Amino acid sequence: MRRWLAGCGALVGVVASCVAVAGPAFGAADIERFTSSASVGPDLVDDTCAGAGVVGVLTGTETIDGQFVTTSTGQHFTGTDTLVYRVDFPDGSYLLASQREPLHFTSAQADRVVTLGSTLHERGTLYDANDNILGYEQFHARHRTTIVDGRVVADVDGGFITCR
C-alpha cells in the first residue's frame, strides 16, 4: 500500500525511454524480457491498521518482471511488480506484508501515446513485540495513466484498506 505508486513510477521511467525506440519491420516482433530488483527503504510510513498516526519504518525488496513486445505499430509491456516488506513500529510491533501488482502498458509510436494501468492486492499481518498476531490488513488499488508526447494527460488512481 505504501509503495504501489513507486512501481508504477519506475515503470513510467522505463516506458518513457522505450517509446523513442524504433520498432521492427512490419509483421515482425521483437520480444525482450525485463527484470529489475531493488531494496526499498528505510521509509517512514503511517499505518492505518497499527492505529491512527502510528509511524513505522518500512524496508523490503521490490521486483519488476515482465516482457516488452515491440512491433512496427508500437510497444506493449506485460509484467508484475512484487514488493515483499516489513514495517517496524516504535513499540516493537511489526507488519509483514507482500503485494503483487500486474502491470501493463501500450504505446503507439505513430501518435506517441502511452497507456499504463494496474490493479493491486496487498495482504499483511500485524504482530506485537512478542510475535503474537494482532490482526490482518488488505489493500486494494487501481491505477491508470495516459501519457502523450512525454506528458501525463490523465492519471486516475484509487484504493482502500481493510483491517481485521
PyRosetta script that sets phi, psi and omega in degrees:
from pyrosetta import init, pose_from_sequence

init()
pose = pose_from_sequence("MRRWLAGCGALVGVVASCVAVAGPAFGAADIERFTSSASVGPDLVDDTCAGAGVVGVLTGTETIDGQFVTTSTGQHFTGTDTLVYRVDFPDGSYLLASQREPLHFTSAQADRVVTLGSTLHERGTLYDANDNILGYEQFHARHRTTIVDGRVVADVDGGFITCR")
pose.set_psi(1, -34.3)
pose.set_omega(1, -175.4)
pose.set_phi(2, -79.0)
pose.set_psi(2, -23.8)
pose.set_omega(2, -172.1)
pose.set_phi(3, -121.4)
pose.set_psi(3, 9.9)
pose.set_omega(3, -171.9)
pose.set_phi(4, -63.5)
pose.set_psi(4, -31.0)
pose.set_omega(4, 177.8)
pose.set_phi(5, -78.4)
pose.set_psi(5, -22.7)
pose.set_omega(5, 179.5)
pose.set_phi(6, -62.9)
pose.set_psi(6, -43.4)
pose.set_omega(6, 178.5)
pose.set_phi(7, -62.4)
pose.set_psi(7, -42.5)
pose.set_omega(7, 177.5)
pose.set_phi(8, -64.4)
pose.set_psi(8, -39.0)
pose.set_omega(8, 178.6)
pose.set_phi(9, -64.1)
pose.set_psi(9, -40.7)
pose.set_omega(9, 177.2)
pose.set_phi(10, -63.9)
pose.set_psi(10, -40.5)
pose.set_omega(10, 179.7)
pose.set_phi(11, -68.1)
pose.set_psi(11, -36.4)
pose.set_omega(11, 177.7)
pose.set_phi(12, -58.9)
pose.set_psi(12, -41.1)
pose.set_omega(12, 177.6)
pose.set_phi(13, -62.2)
pose.set_psi(13, -41.8)
pose.set_omega(13, 177.8)
pose.set_phi(14, -65.7)
pose.set_psi(14, -43.3)
pose.set_omega(14, -179.6)
pose.set_phi(15, -60.8)
pose.set_psi(15, -47.4)
pose.set_omega(15, -177.3)
pose.set_phi(16, -58.3)
pose.set_psi(16, -38.2)
pose.set_omega(16, 179.8)
pose.set_phi(17, -75.7)
pose.set_psi(17, -25.8)
pose.set_omega(17, -177.7)
pose.set_phi(18, -84.8)
pose.set_psi(18, -25.0)
pose.set_omega(18, -177.4)
pose.set_phi(19, -61.2)
pose.set_psi(19, -30.8)
pose.set_omega(19, -177.4)
pose.set_phi(20, -77.8)
pose.set_psi(20, -10.4)
pose.set_omega(20, -177.7)
pose.set_phi(21, -76.4)
pose.set_psi(21, 132.4)
pose.set_omega(21, 179.0)
pose.set_phi(22, -71.2)
pose.set_psi(22, 146.3)
pose.set_omega(22, -179.6)
pose.set_phi(23, -86.2)
pose.set_psi(23, 171.2)
pose.set_omega(23, 178.5)
pose.set_phi(24, -75.0)
pose.set_psi(24, 177.2)
pose.set_omega(24, 179.6)
pose.set_phi(25, -61.3)
pose.set_psi(25, 155.9)
pose.set_omega(25, -179.0)
pose.set_phi(26, -53.0)
pose.set_psi(26, 133.4)
pose.set_omega(26, 177.9)
pose.set_phi(27, 89.0)
pose.set_psi(27, -13.7)
pose.set_omega(27, 179.8)
pose.set_phi(28, -101.6)
pose.set_psi(28, 159.8)
pose.set_omega(28, 177.1)
pose.set_phi(29, -139.0)
pose.set_psi(29, 136.2)
pose.set_omega(29, 172.7)
pose.set_phi(30, -100.8)
pose.set_psi(30, 133.1)
pose.set_omega(30, 178.9)
pose.set_phi(31, -119.0)
pose.set_psi(31, 127.4)
pose.set_omega(31, -179.0)
pose.set_phi(32, -132.1)
pose.set_psi(32, 124.3)
pose.set_omega(32, 176.3)
pose.set_phi(33, -76.9)
pose.set_psi(33, 147.6)
pose.set_omega(33, -178.2)
pose.set_phi(34, -138.0)
pose.set_psi(34, 126.9)
pose.set_omega(34, 174.6)
pose.set_phi(35, -139.8)
pose.set_psi(35, 133.9)
pose.set_omega(35, 178.2)
pose.set_phi(36, -144.5)
pose.set_psi(36, 125.3)
pose.set_omega(36, 177.4)
pose.set_phi(37, -121.2)
pose.set_psi(37, 145.0)
pose.set_omega(37, 179.5)
pose.set_phi(38, -151.8)
pose.set_psi(38, 151.1)
pose.set_omega(38, 172.4)
pose.set_phi(39, -73.8)
pose.set_psi(39, 145.7)
pose.set_omega(39, 179.6)
pose.set_phi(40, -118.0)
pose.set_psi(40, 137.2)
pose.set_omega(40, 176.0)
pose.set_phi(41, 89.0)
pose.set_psi(41, -176.8)
pose.set_omega(41, 7.2)
pose.set_phi(42, -75.1)
pose.set_psi(42, 133.2)
pose.set_omega(42, 177.8)
pose.set_phi(43, -124.6)
pose.set_psi(43, 137.5)
pose.set_omega(43, 174.6)
pose.set_phi(44, -79.1)
pose.set_psi(44, 130.8)
pose.set_omega(44, -179.6)
pose.set_phi(45, -134.1)
pose.set_psi(45, 148.4)
pose.set_omega(45, 175.7)
pose.set_phi(46, -100.9)
pose.set_psi(46, 118.1)
pose.set_omega(46, -175.0)
pose.set_phi(47, -107.3)
pose.set_psi(47, 115.2)
pose.set_omega(47, -178.7)
pose.set_phi(48, -59.9)
pose.set_psi(48, -39.7)
pose.set_omega(48, -176.3)
pose.set_phi(49, -72.4)
pose.set_psi(49, -21.3)
pose.set_omega(49, 178.2)
pose.set_phi(50, -84.6)
pose.set_psi(50, -9.6)
pose.set_omega(50, -179.4)
pose.set_phi(51, 124.7)
pose.set_psi(51, 150.3)
pose.set_omega(51, -178.7)
pose.set_phi(52, -61.0)
pose.set_psi(52, 129.4)
pose.set_omega(52, 176.6)
pose.set_phi(53, 79.0)
pose.set_psi(53, 4.9)
pose.set_omega(53, 179.7)
pose.set_phi(54, -80.8)
pose.set_psi(54, 121.0)
pose.set_omega(54, -177.6)
pose.set_phi(55, -108.0)
pose.set_psi(55, 133.1)
pose.set_omega(55, 178.4)
pose.set_phi(56, -127.6)
pose.set_psi(56, 178.9)
pose.set_omega(56, -179.7)
pose.set_phi(57, -112.6)
pose.set_psi(57, 118.7)
pose.set_omega(57, -178.7)
pose.set_phi(58, -94.0)
pose.set_psi(58, 132.5)
pose.set_omega(58, 170.6)
pose.set_phi(59, -137.8)
pose.set_psi(59, 150.2)
pose.set_omega(59, 179.4)
pose.set_phi(60, 177.0)
pose.set_psi(60, -163.4)
pose.set_omega(60, -179.9)
pose.set_phi(61, -132.3)
pose.set_psi(61, 132.1)
pose.set_omega(61, 177.9)
pose.set_phi(62, -116.4)
pose.set_psi(62, 134.1)
pose.set_omega(62, 179.7)
pose.set_phi(63, -129.6)
pose.set_psi(63, 125.0)
pose.set_omega(63, 172.9)
pose.set_phi(64, -106.8)
pose.set_psi(64, 126.7)
pose.set_omega(64, -175.7)
pose.set_phi(65, -138.6)
pose.set_psi(65, 138.7)
pose.set_omega(65, 177.7)
pose.set_phi(66, 174.4)
pose.set_psi(66, -159.9)
pose.set_omega(66, 178.4)
pose.set_phi(67, -144.1)
pose.set_psi(67, 144.0)
pose.set_omega(67, 173.1)
pose.set_phi(68, -97.0)
pose.set_psi(68, 134.3)
pose.set_omega(68, 172.0)
pose.set_phi(69, -119.1)
pose.set_psi(69, 118.3)
pose.set_omega(69, -178.6)
pose.set_phi(70, -112.6)
pose.set_psi(70, 127.9)
pose.set_omega(70, 175.8)
pose.set_phi(71, -123.8)
pose.set_psi(71, -178.6)
pose.set_omega(71, -180.0)
pose.set_phi(72, -67.9)
pose.set_psi(72, -17.4)
pose.set_omega(72, -178.3)
pose.set_phi(73, -100.9)
pose.set_psi(73, -7.7)
pose.set_omega(73, 179.3)
pose.set_phi(74, 157.5)
pose.set_psi(74, -162.4)
pose.set_omega(74, -174.8)
pose.set_phi(75, -135.7)
pose.set_psi(75, 145.6)
pose.set_omega(75, 179.1)
pose.set_phi(76, -133.2)
pose.set_psi(76, 137.4)
pose.set_omega(76, 175.9)
pose.set_phi(77, -122.0)
pose.set_psi(77, 133.9)
pose.set_omega(77, 172.5)
pose.set_phi(78, -131.6)
pose.set_psi(78, 131.5)
pose.set_omega(78, -180.0)
pose.set_phi(79, -174.1)
pose.set_psi(79, -162.9)
pose.set_omega(79, -179.9)
pose.set_phi(80, -137.2)
pose.set_psi(80, 151.4)
pose.set_omega(80, 171.7)
pose.set_phi(81, -117.4)
pose.set_psi(81, 114.5)
pose.set_omega(81, -178.7)
pose.set_phi(82, -113.9)
pose.set_psi(82, 128.0)
pose.set_omega(82, 177.8)
pose.set_phi(83, -123.4)
pose.set_psi(83, 123.5)
pose.set_omega(83, 174.7)
pose.set_phi(84, -116.3)
pose.set_psi(84, 124.3)
pose.set_omega(84, -173.1)
pose.set_phi(85, -150.0)
pose.set_psi(85, 171.6)
pose.set_omega(85, 178.2)
pose.set_phi(86, -135.9)
pose.set_psi(86, 140.0)
pose.set_omega(86, 173.7)
pose.set_phi(87, -119.6)
pose.set_psi(87, 121.4)
pose.set_omega(87, 178.7)
pose.set_phi(88, -101.3)
pose.set_psi(88, 130.4)
pose.set_omega(88, -178.3)
pose.set_phi(89, -105.4)
pose.set_psi(89, 157.0)
pose.set_omega(89, -175.5)
pose.set_phi(90, -57.8)
pose.set_psi(90, -28.8)
pose.set_omega(90, -178.2)
pose.set_phi(91, -84.4)
pose.set_psi(91, 5.1)
pose.set_omega(91, 179.5)
pose.set_phi(92, 94.9)
pose.set_psi(92, -11.2)
pose.set_omega(92, 176.4)
pose.set_phi(93, -73.4)
pose.set_psi(93, 163.2)
pose.set_omega(93, -178.2)
pose.set_phi(94, -155.3)
pose.set_psi(94, 159.2)
pose.set_omega(94, 179.0)
pose.set_phi(95, -119.3)
pose.set_psi(95, 129.2)
pose.set_omega(95, 171.6)
pose.set_phi(96, -108.7)
pose.set_psi(96, 128.0)
pose.set_omega(96, -175.4)
pose.set_phi(97, -150.8)
pose.set_psi(97, 162.7)
pose.set_omega(97, 173.7)
pose.set_phi(98, -148.3)
pose.set_psi(98, 152.5)
pose.set_omega(98, 176.4)
pose.set_phi(99, -140.2)
pose.set_psi(99, 144.1)
pose.set_omega(99, 177.6)
pose.set_phi(100, -128.7)
pose.set_psi(100, 122.9)
pose.set_omega(100, -175.2)
pose.set_phi(101, -121.9)
pose.set_psi(101, 111.7)
pose.set_omega(101, 173.8)
pose.set_phi(102, -65.8)
pose.set_psi(102, 135.8)
pose.set_omega(102, -179.9)
pose.set_phi(103, -121.1)
pose.set_psi(103, 149.6)
pose.set_omega(103, 171.6)
pose.set_phi(104, -154.9)
pose.set_psi(104, 149.7)
pose.set_omega(104, 169.1)
pose.set_phi(105, -150.4)
pose.set_psi(105, 157.6)
pose.set_omega(105, 176.8)
pose.set_phi(106, -135.8)
pose.set_psi(106, 136.2)
pose.set_omega(106, 175.4)
pose.set_phi(107, -126.3)
pose.set_psi(107, 135.2)
pose.set_omega(107, 175.3)
pose.set_phi(108, -104.0)
pose.set_psi(108, 113.9)
pose.set_omega(108, -175.1)
pose.set_phi(109, -65.6)
pose.set_psi(109, -29.1)
pose.set_omega(109, -177.0)
pose.set_phi(110, -61.9)
pose.set_psi(110, -40.9)
pose.set_omega(110, -177.8)
pose.set_phi(111, -114.8)
pose.set_psi(111, 9.7)
pose.set_omega(111, 175.6)
pose.set_phi(112, 55.4)
pose.set_psi(112, 42.8)
pose.set_omega(112, 179.3)
pose.set_phi(113, -109.0)
pose.set_psi(113, 132.0)
pose.set_omega(113, 176.9)
pose.set_phi(114, -122.5)
pose.set_psi(114, 131.2)
pose.set_omega(114, 174.7)
pose.set_phi(115, -123.7)
pose.set_psi(115, 129.4)
pose.set_omega(115, 176.0)
pose.set_phi(116, -134.9)
pose.set_psi(116, 150.4)
pose.set_omega(116, -179.5)
pose.set_phi(117, -157.3)
pose.set_psi(117, 166.3)
pose.set_omega(117, -179.8)
pose.set_phi(118, -163.8)
pose.set_psi(118, 163.1)
pose.set_omega(118, 168.8)
pose.set_phi(119, -128.6)
pose.set_psi(119, 149.2)
pose.set_omega(119, -174.7)
pose.set_phi(120, -133.9)
pose.set_psi(120, 141.9)
pose.set_omega(120, 171.8)
pose.set_phi(121, -133.5)
pose.set_psi(121, 121.1)
pose.set_omega(121, -179.2)
pose.set_phi(122, -118.4)
pose.set_psi(122, 140.6)
pose.set_omega(122, 174.6)
pose.set_phi(123, -127.0)
pose.set_psi(123, 139.2)
pose.set_omega(123, 179.0)
pose.set_phi(124, -144.6)
pose.set_psi(124, 157.6)
pose.set_omega(124, 176.7)
pose.set_phi(125, -124.0)
pose.set_psi(125, 129.1)
pose.set_omega(125, 179.7)
pose.set_phi(126, -98.4)
pose.set_psi(126, 127.4)
pose.set_omega(126, -178.8)
pose.set_phi(127, -116.7)
pose.set_psi(127, 151.7)
pose.set_omega(127, 172.4)
pose.set_phi(128, -84.0)
pose.set_psi(128, -178.9)
pose.set_omega(128, -177.0)
pose.set_phi(129, -65.4)
pose.set_psi(129, -17.1)
pose.set_omega(129, 179.6)
pose.set_phi(130, -101.0)
pose.set_psi(130, 16.6)
pose.set_omega(130, 178.3)
pose.set_phi(131, 68.9)
pose.set_psi(131, 20.8)
pose.set_omega(131, 174.9)
pose.set_phi(132, -88.6)
pose.set_psi(132, 139.9)
pose.set_omega(132, -179.4)
pose.set_phi(133, -71.9)
pose.set_psi(133, 125.8)
pose.set_omega(133, 176.5)
pose.set_phi(134, -96.1)
pose.set_psi(134, -30.2)
pose.set_omega(134, -178.1)
pose.set_phi(135, 172.3)
pose.set_psi(135, -176.3)
pose.set_omega(135, -177.0)
pose.set_phi(136, -130.7)
pose.set_psi(136, 152.7)
pose.set_omega(136, 174.4)
pose.set_phi(137, -130.3)
pose.set_psi(137, 152.0)
pose.set_omega(137, 171.5)
pose.set_phi(138, -136.9)
pose.set_psi(138, 137.2)
pose.set_omega(138, 178.7)
pose.set_phi(139, -125.7)
pose.set_psi(139, 131.9)
pose.set_omega(139, 177.7)
pose.set_phi(140, -122.2)
pose.set_psi(140, 139.0)
pose.set_omega(140, 179.5)
pose.set_phi(141, -151.3)
pose.set_psi(141, 157.2)
pose.set_omega(141, 174.9)
pose.set_phi(142, -132.7)
pose.set_psi(142, 147.9)
pose.set_omega(142, -179.2)
pose.set_phi(143, -147.9)
pose.set_psi(143, 139.8)
pose.set_omega(143, 175.1)
pose.set_phi(144, -148.1)
pose.set_psi(144, 130.4)
pose.set_omega(144, -179.6)
pose.set_phi(145, -131.6)
pose.set_psi(145, 140.2)
pose.set_omega(145, 173.5)
pose.set_phi(146, -121.8)
pose.set_psi(146, 130.1)
pose.set_omega(146, -178.8)
pose.set_phi(147, -120.7)
pose.set_psi(147, 128.2)
pose.set_omega(147, 177.7)
pose.set_phi(148, -120.9)
pose.set_psi(148, 124.4)
pose.set_omega(148, -179.3)
pose.set_phi(149, 49.6)
pose.set_psi(149, 42.3)
pose.set_omega(149, 175.9)
pose.set_phi(150, 82.3)
pose.set_psi(150, -1.2)
pose.set_omega(150, 179.7)
pose.set_phi(151, -111.2)
pose.set_psi(151, 134.7)
pose.set_omega(151, 176.4)
pose.set_phi(152, -73.0)
pose.set_psi(152, 120.0)
pose.set_omega(152, -179.5)
pose.set_phi(153, -108.0)
pose.set_psi(153, -18.9)
pose.set_omega(153, 176.1)
pose.set_phi(154, -148.3)
pose.set_psi(154, 132.5)
pose.set_omega(154, -178.4)
pose.set_phi(155, -146.0)
pose.set_psi(155, 107.9)
pose.set_omega(155, -176.6)
pose.set_phi(156, -121.7)
pose.set_psi(156, 129.8)
pose.set_omega(156, 173.9)
pose.set_phi(157, -148.9)
pose.set_psi(157, 157.8)
pose.set_omega(157, 178.3)
pose.set_phi(158, -166.4)
pose.set_psi(158, 155.2)
pose.set_omega(158, 179.7)
pose.set_phi(159, -166.9)
pose.set_psi(159, 168.3)
pose.set_omega(159, 176.8)
pose.set_phi(160, -149.3)
pose.set_psi(160, 155.7)
pose.set_omega(160, -179.7)
pose.set_phi(161, -123.0)
pose.set_psi(161, 144.5)
pose.set_omega(161, 173.3)
pose.set_phi(162, -123.9)
pose.set_psi(162, 142.8)
pose.set_omega(162, 179.5)
pose.set_phi(163, -124.9)
pose.set_psi(163, 137.5)
pose.set_omega(163, 175.4)
pose.set_phi(164, -146.3)
pose.dump_pdb("model.pdb")
